[in-house]
């Protein structure tokens, strides 16, 4: 039960992290307004993976029934070799993960997951005050003349005052810039192709029908690049993310589109099943440059705080970007829900203390996987493959036991977040 029913929180950014924060705060009895710059709330046409650490948070928000209706469950995580598709490592998911971590590993269409969380935020019958959503609200200024009531000012001059303001506005966070945080953004040198390939086309081709034999999350390792794919919406689409060296055009534009042919060409010489699969993409492939942030615990200034990519953007090479934002949301709400108005600044500091080190470790592991996935054929590659053949726990620097159990940092009561939310 929240002690602070009169709290008002402004969340800038209506993506998965921002909405998870809004819902978590709502369920603590806080009044939340979400400011989203886009004219309509929604998510891109792409897939997302929620590992048990994120699934546990979403289930804890009372979303099990809604999530089970939209999820696709992989039975394994498989690592394949680029030249011949041979399996070099396998981690059991499915029932094994539920038994080991008391939470599932699920795949979704991002728009479906976003809609579930948004509906829970605005449902008038849900616990706590319904979240107010304001679209077409691009924040261009912060007024902190009263440090106890930070004001977000939108492009049209509308002012939104609250007891605390949370910047969940992504890798190019405006809130981060306005609060004067250090610029820690780093260009990785990579770009990602993202595509949804119709499942019916893949089922019809004997070369790609194997994808439906057993639903899996697959990573193909190859020299200088790698490829990830998994089925969503029960096999309606194959979500594909191809990570390769960035072109000058994409580096300059941040985001652009590509053709199926360009996607196929990026994996020239790979196993024939890769080209057969990628050739079925529609000509609406998205390309985006991959940036990450240098770890830095400067997430809070007074009653303004950052969450998700705004403070710890990471490369997608641990599939944890959204999951870590959801962990942020849970810890933030737990801290703010336990204080009265006079304790907001201390609560935000505790939030950073509990989250910054953990998120930084995941950032660094994601960065190191960039090398780990892409060794050229040779001694390092053979040593990696031999190790993966013997291990079921993680890839490079962090174990799945550590990662999927939740953050190991202690809360105010001395009990770890993982333990409290695992029982």
ROGURO-458820 format. One record per residue: residue in three letters; x, y, z of N, C-alpha, C in turn. Coordinates in steps of 0.2 Angstrom, whole numbers, plus 5000, padded with zeros to 4 digits. Layout:
ROGURO-458820
AlaXYZXYZXYZ
...
END
This chain:
ROGURO-458820
Unk500449945000500050005000500450065000
Unk500350114995500750174995500650215001
Unk501150255003501050305008500850375005
Unk500950374999500950444995500450454990
Unk499750444992499250444987499250514983
Unk499450564986499450624982499950644977
Unk500450594977501050604972500750614965
Unk501150654962501050664954501650644951
Unk501650604946502250584943502150594935
Unk502650634932502650644925503150594922
Unk502950554917503350504914503450524906
Unk504050544904504150564897504350504893
Unk503950484888504050434884503550374885
Unk503250354880502650304881502850244877
Unk503550224877503750154875503650104880
Unk503950044879503849994884504050004891
Unk504650044891504950054898504550114902
Unk504350164898503950214901503250194903
Unk502950144899502250124901502350074907
Unk502850034907502949984913503050024919
Unk503450084919503450124924502850154926
Unk502450184922501750214923501350164927
Unk501250104924500850054927501050034934
Unk501750024935502050004941501850064946
Unk501950124944501850184949501050184950
Unk500650174945499950174946499750124952
Unk500050064952499850014956500150024963
Unk500550074964500750104970500350154973
Unk499750174969499350224971499550294969
Unk500050304965500250364962499850384956
Unk499850454955499450484949500050494944
Unk499950464938500450474933500150504926
Unk500550544923500450574917500950554912
Unk500850524907501350504902501350554896
Unk501850584894501950624889502350594883
Unk501950584877502250544872502250594866
Unk502850604862502950654857502550624851
Unk502550564850502150534843501450554844
Unk501150564838500450584838499950524840
Unk500250464840499850404842500350354846
Unk500050324851500450274855500450214851
Unk501050184851501150114847501850094847
Unk501950034844502650014844502749994837
Unk503349984835503549964828503449894827
Unk503349874820503249804819503849764819
Unk503949734825504549694827504449654832
Unk504849604834504749564839505149584845
Unk505049554851505349564857505449504861
Unk505949494865506049434869506049464876
Unk505649434881505649444888505949384891
Unk506549394894506849344898506449334905
Unk506549284909506249284915506249344920
Unk506749374920506849434924506349484922
Unk506149494916505649544914504949514914
Unk504849444912504249414913503949414920
Unk504449404925504249404932503949474934
Unk504249534931503949594933503249604930
Unk503149584923502549594920501949544923
Unk502149484925501649444928501549474935
Unk501949504939501849534945501349594945
Unk501349624939500849674937500149654936
Unk500049584936499349564935499249544928
Unk499749534924499549534916499649464914
Unk499649414918499749344915499249324910
Unk498549334911498049314906498149354900
Unk498249414900498349454893499049434890
Unk499549414894500149394890500149334887
Unk499749284891499749214888499349214881
Unk498949264880498549274874498949294868
Unk499549324869499849354864500549324863
Unk500849284868501549264868501649204864
Unk502249194862502449134858503049104863
Unk503049044864503549014869504048974865
Unk504748994865505248954862505448904867
Unk505648844864505848784868506548784870
Unk506948824866507648824866507948884864
Unk508548904866508948954863509548914859
Unk509648924853510048884849510548934846
Unk511248914846511748954842512048904836
Unk512048934831512148904825512848934821
Unk513148884818513748914814513548934807
Unk513848994805513749024799513748984793
Unk514248944792514348914786513948854784
Unk513748814789513348754788512748744793
Unk512648794797512048794801512148744807
Unk512648714808512748664813512648694820
Unk512348654825512248684831512848684836
Unk513048734838513648734843513448754850
Unk512848764851512648774858511948774859
Unk511648754864510948754865510748764873
Unk510348814874510048824881509348804881
Unk509148754886508448744886508048804889
Unk507448814886506948864888506348834890
Unk505748854888505148824889505048804897
Unk504848744898504748724905505348724909
Unk505948714907506548714911506648784914
Unk506448844910506548904913506048924918
Unk505448904917504848914922505048874929
Unk505348814928505548774934506048814938
Unk506548834934507248854937507148934939
Unk506748974936506649044938505949064940
Unk505449024940504849034942504549094937
Unk504749094931504449144926504649124919
Unk504249134914504449114907504849154903
Unk505149124898505449164893504949164887
Unk504749224885504249224880504449274874
Unk504149264868504249314863503549344861
Unk503549404859502949444857503149484851
Unk502549504848502549564843502549624848
Unk503049674847503149724851502449764852
Unk502149774846501449814847500949774851
Unk500949714851500449674855500649684863
Unk501349674864501549684871501349754874
Unk501549804869501449874871500649884872
Unk500249864868499549864869499249844876
Unk499549784878499349754884499449794890
Unk500149824890500349864895499949934895
Unk499849964889499450024889498750014891
Unk498449964889497749944892497649944899
Unk498149914902498249904909498349974913
Unk498650014909498850084912498150124912
Unk497750114907497150164907496550124909
Unk496550064910495950024912495650064919
Unk495050084918494750124924494550074930
Unk494550004929494449964934495049934937
Unk495649954935496249934938496449964944
Unk496949934948497149964954497450024954
Unk497350074958497650144958497350184953
Unk497550254953497250294948497450284941
Unk496950284936497150274929497650324927
Unk498050294923498650334920498350384914
Unk498550444914498350494909498850494904
Unk498650484898499150484892499050544888
Unk499550584886499550634882499950624876
Unk499750614870500150604864500250674861
Unk500650674856500850734852501150784857
Unk501450764862501750804868502450804868
Unk502850834864503550834864503850884869
Unk504250854874504450904879505050934876
Unk505051004877505651044874505951084880
Unk505651084886506051124891505851094898
Unk506251104903506051084910506151154914
Unk505651164918505651224922505651194930
Unk506251204932506351184939506451244944
Unk506151294943506251354947505951334954
Unk505451284955505251254961505551184961
Unk506051174964506351104964505951054966
Unk505451064970504951014973504450994967
Unk504351034962503851024957504151034950
Unk504550994948504851004941504251004936
Unk504351044931503851054926504151034919
Unk503750994915503950974908503551024904
Unk503851054900503551104895503551074888
Unk502951064885502951034878502951094873
Unk503051064867503151114861502651164860
Unk502051144862501551194861501451244868
Unk501851234872501851284878501551254884
Unk501151194883500851164889501351144895
Unk501151154901501551144906501251084911
Unk501751034912501550984916501950984923
Unk501651004928502051004934501850934938
Unk502350914942502250854946502750854951
Unk502650804956503150794961503850764959
Unk503850724954504450694951504350684943
Unk504850694940504850684932505350634930
Unk505050584926505450524924505550524917
Unk506250534915506350534907506450454905
Unk505950434902505950364899505950374891
Unk506250424888506150444881506750424877
Unk507050364878507450324874508150354873
Unk508550324868509250324867509450404866
Unk508950434863509150504861508650554866
Unk508750544872508250564877508350644877
Unk507750674877507750754877507850774885
Unk507450734889507550744896508250744899
Unk508650694896509350684898509650754897
Unk509550774890509950834888509750894893
Unk509050904894508750954897509050964905
Unk509150904908509350904915510150914915
Unk510450914909511150924909511650874911
Unk511350804910511750744911512350744905
Unk512850714907513450704903513250664896
Unk513450684891513350644885513750584884
Unk513450524886513850464886513750414880
Unk513350444875513250404869513850384865
Unk513850324863514450294859514150254853
Unk514450274847514250234841514650174841
Unk514250114840514550054840514950034834
Unk514750064828515050044822514649994818
Unk514049974821513649924819512949954817
Unk512649914813511949934811511549864812
Unk510849874812510449814813509949824807
Unk509849764803509249754799508649724803
Unk508049744802507549714806506949704801
Unk506649644801506149624797505649574800
Unk505049574798504549524800504449484793
Unk504549424793504449384787503849334788
Unk503349344783502749304784502849224785
Unk502549194790502649124792502449084786
Unk501849104783501649064778502149054772
Unk502549104770503049094765503549044767
Unk503749044774504249004776504048934777
Unk503348924779503148854779503048824772
Unk502948864767502848834760503548814757
Unk504048834760504748814756505048764760
Unk505248704757505548644761506248674764
Unk506548724761507148744764507148784771
Unk506548804772506448844778505848814783
Unk505548764781505048734785505348714792
Unk505948694792506248674798506148724804
Unk506048784802505948834808505348824812
Unk504848784809504248764813504248704816
Unk504748664815504848594819504848604826
Unk505148654829505248664836505348734837
Unk504948774840505048844841505648864845
Unk506048904842506748914845506948984845
Unk507349014849507649074848508349064845
Unk508549084839509149064836509649124835
Unk510249114836510849154835511249124830
Unk511449154824511949124820512549164821
Unk513149134823513749164824514149164817
Unk514449224816514849224810515449274810
Unk515949274806516449324806516149394805
Unk516249434809516049504808515349524809
Unk514949474809514149494809513849434812
Unk513249444814512849384817512049394815
Unk511649344816510949354814510549314820
Unk509949354821509549324827508849314823
Unk508449264825507749254823507349214827
Unk506749224828506249184832505549204829
Unk505149154831504449164828503949204833
Unk503549244831503049274835502349264833
Unk501849284837501149274835501049204833
Unk501349154837501149084836501449054829
Unk501949094826502149074819501949114814
Unk501549164815501249214810501849244806
Unk502349264810502949304808503549274811
Unk504149274807504749264809505049334810
Unk505249344816505649414818506349404816
Unk506649444812507349434811507749504812
Unk508249494816508749554817509449534815
Unk509649564810510349554807510849614809
Unk511349594812511849644815512449644811
Unk512649694808513249694803513549764804
Unk514149764801514549834801514049884797
Unk514049944800513650004798513850034791
Unk513450044787513650084781513650164783
Unk513950194778513950274779513250304779
Unk512850274775512150304774511750294781
Unk511750234783511450224789511750264795
Unk512350264796512650304801512450374801
Unk512350404795512250474794511450484796
Unk511050434794510350444795510050414801
Unk510450374804510150344810509650284809
Unk509150304805508650254803508450264796
Unk508450204792508150204785507850144784
Unk507750134777507450064775507850034770
Unk507749964769508149924765507749874761
Unk507949844756507649794753507849724755
Unk507449674753507549604755508249584752
Unk508349614746508949594743509649624746
Unk509549684749510149704753510249664759
Unk509649644762509749594768510049534766
Unk509849504761510149434758510949444757
Unk511049504754511749514752512249524758
Unk511949544763512349554769512549494772
Unk512249434770512449374773512649324767
Unk512949354762513249314756513749264759
Unk513649204756514149154758513949114764
Unk513449134767513149094773512749034771
Unk512648994776512248934775511648944770
Unk511448904765510948914760510248934764
Unk510148904770509548914773509448984775
Unk509949024776509949094778509649134772
Unk509949124767509749164761509049144759
Unk508849084760508149064758507649094763
Unk507849104769507449134774507449204773
Unk507949244772507949314771507649334765
Unk507749304760507449324753506649324753
Unk506349304759505649304759505449364763
Unk505849404765505649474768505349514763
Unk504849554765504549604761505049664760
Unk504949704756505449764754505249824759
Unk505149814765505049864770505549844776
Unk506149824775506649804780506849874783
Unk506949874790507149934793507849924795
Unk508249984794508949984796509050034801
Unk509450024806509550074811510250064814
Unk510650124815511250124818511250104825
Unk511750074828511650044834512150084839
Unk511850114844512250164849512150124856
Unk512550144860512550124867512750174871
Unk512650174878512950224882513550194886
Unk513950234888514550224892514250214899
Unk514350164903514050164910514150224914
Unk513650254917513750314921513150314926
Unk513250324932512650324937512350384938
Unk512450434933512150504934511450504931
Unk511050464934510350464932509850514935
Unk510050544940509550584944509850654946
Unk509450704945509550764948508950794951
Unk509050794958508450824962507850774961
Unk507250794958506650754957506550744950
Unk507150744946507150724939507550654938
Unk507350604935507650544935507550514928
Unk508050474926508050434920507950364921
Unk507650334915507550264915507650234908
Unk507850164908507950134902508450154898
Unk508350164891508850184886509150254888
Unk508750294891508950364892509550364897
Unk509650314901510150314906510650254904
Unk510450194902510850144901510750104894
Unk510750144889510650114882511150064881
Unk510950004878511449944877511349914871
Unk511849884868511749844862511349784863
Unk510949764857510449714858510749644858
Unk511449634861511749574860511749534866
Unk511249554871511049514877510349504877
Unk509949534872509249544872508949564879
Unk509249614881509049644888508849714888
Unk508849754883508649824883508049834887
Unk507449814884506849824887506749784894
Unk507049734894507049694901507349734907
Unk507849764905508249804910507749874912
Unk507449894907507049954908506449934912
Unk506149874911505649854916505849844923
Unk506449814924506749814930506849884934
Unk507049934930507049994932506350014935
Unk505850004931505150024932504949994939
Unk505149934940504849904946505249924952
Unk505849944952506249964957506050044959
Unk505950074953505750144954505150154958
Unk504650114956503950114959503950094966
Unk504350044967504450014974504750064979
Unk505250104976505550154981505050214982
Unk504750244976504350294977503650284981
Unk503450224980502850204983502950194991
Unk503550194993503650185000503850245004
Unk503750305001503950365004503350415004
Unk503350465008502950525008503350585003
Unk503050635002503250684998503950704999
Unk504150715006504750735008505350685006
Unk505150625005505650575004505850564996
Unk505550604992505650584985506350584983
Unk506750634984507450634982507850574985
Unk507750554991508050504994507850434990
Unk507250434989506950374985507250364978
Unk507350424975507650414968508350404969
Unk508750424974509450404975509450324976
Unk509050304980509050224981508850194975
Unk508450214971508350184964508950174960
Unk509350234960509950224956510450184959
Unk510450184966510950134969510850064968
Unk510150044968509949974967510049954959
Unk510050004955509949984948510650004944
Unk510950054945511550074941512050024940
Unk512249994945512849944944512649884940
Unk512049854942511749804938511649814931
Unk511349874929511249884922511949894919
Unk512449924922513049934919513349864917
Unk513349814922513549754920513249724914
Unk512549734913512249704907512449744901
Unk512549804902512849844896513449814894
Unk513949804898514649784897514649714894
Unk514149674896514149604894513849604887
Unk513349654885513049654879513649684874
Unk514049724876514549754872515049694870
Unk515249664875515749604874515449554870
Unk514849544870514549494865514649504858
Unk514749574857514849594850515449554847
Unk515949554851516649514849516449434849
Unk516149414855516049344856515649314851
Unk515149344848514749314843515149314836
Unk515649354835515949364828516649344827
Unk516949304831517549284830517649254823
Unk518249274820518349244813518549174814
Unk518449134809518649064810519349054812
Unk519449014817520149004820520148984827
Unk520648994830520748964837520248984842
Unk520149054842519649084847518949064845
Unk518749054839518149034837518048954840
Unk518548914839518448844841518448834848
Unk518848884852518748874859518048894861
Unk517848954858517148974860516648914859
Unk516648884853516148834851516248774856
Unk516848754858516948704862516648714869
Unk516748774871516448794878515648794878
Unk515348824872514648824872514348754871
Unk514748714868514448644868514348614875
Unk514748634880514748604886514348644891
Unk514148704889513748754894513048764892
Unk512648774897511948784896511748854899
Unk512248894902512148944906512549014903
Unk512149044899512449114897512949104891
Unk513249164889513649164883514349184885
Unk514449244887515049274889515149294896
Unk514949354898515149374904514749364910
Unk514049364909513549354914513249294913
Unk513049254919512749194918511949204918
Unk511549164915510849164915510549164922
Unk510949124926510649124933510649194936
Unk511249224935511249294938510749344934
Unk510749334928510349384924509649374925
Unk509449314925508749304924508349294931
Unk508749294936508549294943508249364946
Unk508549414942508349484944508949524947
Unk508849584948509449624951509749594957
Unk510349594958510649564965510649624970
Unk510549684968510649734973510149734979
Unk510349754985509849754990509449814990
Unk508849804992508349854994508449885001
Unk507949935002508049965009507949915015
Unk507649865014507549815019508049765020
Unk508549765015509149725015509049655012
Unk508449645009508349585005508449604998
Unk508649554994508749574987508149574983
Unk508149614978507549614974507349554971
Unk507849514969507749444966507449404971
Unk507649404977507349354982506649374983
Unk506449444984505849464986505349454981
Unk505549454974505049444969505049374966
Unk505449334969505549264967505049214971
Unk504949244977504549194981503849184979
END
